[in-house]
């Protein structure tokens, strides 16, 4: 899920940059001409990974403007144990999830704080789930659920912030 989510974000950023620099709006173009350009100011959007070399871009002999979208920095992770919670709204559903918290790898204090506050973080996640109706939690809204987790957990942390929530397991009964 991590790489799929990251790719979707990068593609969205690429589309936004394309329209910004080509001065077109969504209503003026179709999906077939989305990445075609017949103007003089062509913009290439290059998505690179952490191992790519930027020298290739510098050596290009063209009049095109290149915008390199680098992936976000690598995150350290902390996996929580399985969390089981039942929604309070009818129809009552039991949710079983395993999540991994992603945080800046430069922050040495975060892992200590996360392990110290593990039970508190689990209770925060349970509280978020309990207060959601069954129809509010689906595959379409899972990113919203992750944002709710992140927002509520970050309110309690003092040594840093959670940057990403990764679902390892998501089961509804």
C-alpha positions as CSV (number, residue, x, y, z in Angstrom):
1,X,0.0,0.0,0.0
2,X,2.9,2.3,0.8
3,X,4.3,2.4,-2.8
4,X,0.9,2.5,-4.4
5,X,-0.1,5.5,-2.3
6,X,3.2,7.3,-3.0
7,X,2.8,6.7,-6.7
8,X,-0.7,8.1,-6.7
9,X,0.5,11.2,-4.9
10,X,3.4,11.7,-7.3
11,X,1.2,11.3,-10.3
12,X,-1.3,13.8,-8.9
13,X,1.6,16.3,-8.4
14,X,2.8,15.7,-11.9
15,X,-0.7,16.5,-13.3
16,X,-0.9,19.6,-11.2
17,X,2.5,20.8,-12.3
18,X,1.6,20.0,-16.0
19,X,-1.5,22.2,-15.9
20,X,0.2,24.9,-13.9
21,X,3.0,25.3,-16.4
22,X,1.0,24.8,-19.6
23,X,-1.7,27.3,-18.5
24,X,-4.4,24.9,-19.3
25,X,-7.4,24.0,-17.1
26,X,-9.0,20.7,-16.6
27,X,-12.0,21.7,-18.6
28,X,-9.9,22.6,-21.6
29,X,-8.2,19.3,-22.1
30,X,-9.1,15.7,-22.5
31,X,-7.4,12.8,-20.9
32,X,-6.0,11.8,-24.4
33,X,-4.0,15.0,-24.7
34,X,-3.0,15.2,-21.0
35,X,0.7,14.6,-21.6
36,X,1.0,15.9,-25.1
37,X,2.3,19.3,-25.7
38,X,2.6,21.2,-29.0
39,X,3.7,24.5,-27.5
40,X,7.2,25.9,-27.4
41,X,7.4,25.7,-23.6
42,X,7.2,22.0,-23.2
43,X,7.5,20.8,-19.6
44,X,8.8,17.4,-18.7
45,X,8.1,16.0,-15.3
46,X,10.5,13.3,-14.2
47,X,9.8,11.1,-11.3
48,X,13.0,9.7,-9.8
49,X,13.8,7.2,-7.1
50,X,16.3,7.6,-4.3
51,X,19.0,5.8,-6.3
52,X,18.7,7.8,-9.5
53,X,21.4,10.0,-10.6
54,X,20.6,13.7,-11.4
55,X,23.6,13.9,-13.8
56,X,21.5,12.5,-16.6
57,X,19.2,15.5,-16.4
58,X,22.0,18.0,-16.5
59,X,23.5,16.4,-19.6
60,X,20.4,16.8,-21.7
61,X,20.8,19.1,-24.7
62,X,17.2,20.4,-25.1
63,X,15.2,23.5,-24.6
64,X,12.7,21.7,-22.4
65,X,12.2,22.6,-18.7
66,X,12.7,19.6,-16.4
67,X,11.1,19.4,-13.0
68,X,12.4,16.6,-11.0
69,X,10.0,15.2,-8.4
70,X,12.0,13.3,-5.9
71,X,10.3,10.8,-3.6
72,X,9.9,11.7,0.1
73,X,12.8,10.8,2.4
74,X,12.9,7.3,3.7
75,X,11.0,6.9,7.0
76,X,11.7,4.8,10.0
77,X,8.8,2.7,11.1
78,X,7.2,1.4,14.3
79,X,4.6,-1.4,14.0
80,X,1.8,-1.5,16.5
81,X,0.3,-4.8,17.5
82,X,-3.1,-5.8,16.2
83,X,-5.9,-3.4,17.2
84,X,-9.4,-4.7,17.5
85,X,-12.3,-2.3,18.1
86,X,-16.1,-2.4,17.5
87,X,-17.9,0.6,16.2
88,X,-20.6,2.0,18.5
89,X,-23.0,2.8,15.7
90,X,-25.4,0.2,14.2
91,X,-24.8,-2.0,12.4
92,X,-22.0,-2.8,14.9
93,X,-18.9,-4.0,13.1
94,X,-15.6,-5.3,14.5
95,X,-12.5,-3.9,12.9
96,X,-9.1,-5.6,13.1
97,X,-6.1,-3.6,12.0
98,X,-2.4,-3.6,12.1
99,X,-0.8,-0.3,11.4
100,X,2.8,0.9,11.1
101,X,3.7,4.4,12.0
102,X,6.2,6.2,9.7
103,X,8.4,9.0,11.1
104,X,11.6,10.9,10.2
105,X,14.6,8.6,10.4
106,X,16.7,11.4,11.7
107,X,14.7,11.6,14.9
108,X,16.4,9.2,17.4
109,X,13.9,10.0,20.2
110,X,10.8,9.0,18.3
111,X,11.1,5.2,18.7
112,X,11.6,5.6,22.4
113,X,8.6,7.8,22.7
114,X,6.5,5.5,20.5
115,X,7.3,2.4,22.6
116,X,6.6,4.3,25.8
117,X,3.3,5.6,24.5
118,X,2.3,2.4,22.7
119,X,-0.8,1.7,24.8
120,X,-1.9,5.3,24.5
121,X,-1.5,5.2,20.7
122,X,-3.5,2.0,20.6
123,X,-6.3,3.6,22.6
124,X,-6.3,6.7,20.3
125,X,-6.7,4.4,17.3
126,X,-9.5,2.4,19.0
127,X,-11.2,5.7,19.9
128,X,-11.1,6.9,16.2
129,X,-12.6,3.6,15.0
130,X,-15.2,3.3,17.7
131,X,-16.5,6.8,16.8
132,X,-16.9,6.0,13.1
133,X,-20.0,4.6,11.5
134,X,-19.5,1.4,9.4
135,X,-20.2,3.3,6.2
136,X,-17.5,5.9,7.1
137,X,-14.8,3.2,7.0
138,X,-14.2,1.6,3.6
139,X,-11.5,1.1,1.1
140,X,-12.4,4.5,-0.4
141,X,-12.0,6.3,2.9
142,X,-9.0,4.4,4.3
143,X,-6.7,7.4,3.6
144,X,-9.1,9.6,5.6
145,X,-8.9,7.1,8.5
146,X,-5.1,7.2,8.3
147,X,-5.2,11.0,8.5
148,X,-7.5,10.8,11.5
149,X,-5.0,8.4,13.2
150,X,-2.1,10.6,12.4
151,X,-3.8,13.8,13.5
152,X,-4.8,12.4,16.9
153,X,-1.5,10.6,17.6
154,X,0.5,13.7,16.7
155,X,-1.4,15.7,19.3
156,X,0.1,13.5,22.0
157,X,3.7,13.3,20.7
158,X,6.4,15.6,22.0
159,X,9.6,14.4,20.2
160,X,8.4,14.5,16.7
161,X,5.5,13.8,14.3
162,X,4.1,10.8,12.5
163,X,4.5,11.4,8.8
164,X,2.7,8.4,7.4
165,X,0.3,5.6,8.5
166,X,0.7,2.3,6.7
167,X,-2.1,-0.4,7.0
168,X,-0.6,-3.9,7.2
169,X,-3.9,-5.5,7.9
170,X,-7.5,-4.1,7.6
171,X,-10.3,-6.6,8.4
172,X,-14.0,-5.8,9.0
173,X,-16.5,-8.3,10.4
